[in-house]
Amino acid sequence: NSTSNQLLVIFGASGDLTARKLIPALYNLYADGHFPENFVVLGASRSNLSDEDFRKRVVYESEFLKDEVKSRDKEFIKKFADMMFYTDLGDDYDSEYSGLAKRINELNSEHKTDDNFTFYLSTPPSLYEPIAKNLYDQGLTKGSGSDKGFRRIVVEKPFGYSLETAKELNAGLQKYFKERQIYRIDHYLGKETVQNLMVTRFSNSIFEPLWNRNYIHHVEITNAETVGVEKRGGYYDKSGALRDMFQSHLLQIVSLIVMEPPINASAEEIHNEKVKALKSLRIMRDEKELFDHTMKGQYIASSINGKRVKGYREEEGVDPESKTETYAAVKFFVDNWRWKDVPFYVRTAKRMPTKVTEVVIHFKTQHHQVFKNQDINNKDNKLIIRIQPDEGILIKFGVKVPGQGFKVERANLDFYYSSLSDNNIMDAYERLLLDAMQGDTTLYARADEVEAAWAFVDPILEYWAKDVNVNTYGYPAGTWGPKNSDDLIEDANGWRNPGEL
Ligand code: BG6
């Protein structure tokens, strides 16, 4: 794939994400030789900065690039920094757009970026539609002349707060951009191991024949983080784990496990299958089911390695009586031919003992046990896909313990990505930015996917918000969640806590 000359406009350029993720990702693309000949980054936001101020902030004095700035050749860094420009949008986004358009057009002719523009919105979602409208009004959403350049818009998560708001956002963007021009970021899709879910399934004849209700007992997904809400208490308290992680990242992972094989690996065919998968999740409407199949929790203060760790309600920006969940677990079913009656258990939480994301496919045990002395809790085959860290795949299978009789033990076939000779795993943002620059939407979420995910999550959120019978269970920071968290997964012998053999 080649990358055309282009100009990337970043809205919200003085914000944290730009300095922490976007510019370092761009820098890596630059250092790895992925930039086209002519490339310009135009930062735009409300802060009053000059081009030089912006370069200092995101390159020369950035804490995220300091090692590179220190160790690399000065000219090399300067060449990168000199591609950065900045324009001030003032307080009133609307009236400033003619100035923005002028700057874009000037930079475009000066740096020969061929009329190709990508707009990256690292702003609150409430600004998506106003920005899109302003770009449209300035004639920036469509290429001009005989040599039409491309126009793309990239938006960050959270994409919506509910099904209704997600629909509004989609409609707002689609008034001014065509769906194929819209790139909705879900940075989990940029992770190699998430993409590898499809490759594991569809390039091996040893997994796919077993990938169904006849052989799979249940599917378990854990996403654990050690961090708390960090400095994002204000945002997080209005969001919670279900919106922040489950609706987006985890349901994207689910869609890749559930989906049918696409006809080919084109973006459209993959999206078609993913949306079908998401639509087949059985939406829970019955209150008893919602009660039995969902659980929420919140971390409470504790001591980790002799150091006191704050409880969620003490965090800055969080309501001291907040019921927002930092732990969410959901059991659900998938209503289709392949998955009928196979339970899926998915949990996500902050302040757990370790940072890990993994998918465990638990296979059914043999219908007739030949060897009587197998450990009752450990007799099934498992396929464990480690999304992060220690990216890799582990298969657990039975082997004979040497010696008399037929004692069976579980052994591991363990693959680590780090053992590949070419194991240069691209950072998720790097990968996604490069795809957007090249016009590949495969790893971006399509409108109907996002809406299908919200359609599943909405009734849970509504049920939790009613708050009649739903407890927010406390769990000490640094533990695997509420004491009774195994109740939800009782029928499957409790959660597998990653790290366990
Ligand atoms: C973000 C969430 O989307 O993903 C954060 O808003 C979370 O709350 C983060 O910490 C986790 O991403 P990763 O790549 O560290 O697993």
Residues whose N, C-alpha, C, O or C-beta is under 5 A from the ligand:
A	BS01	BG6	D244
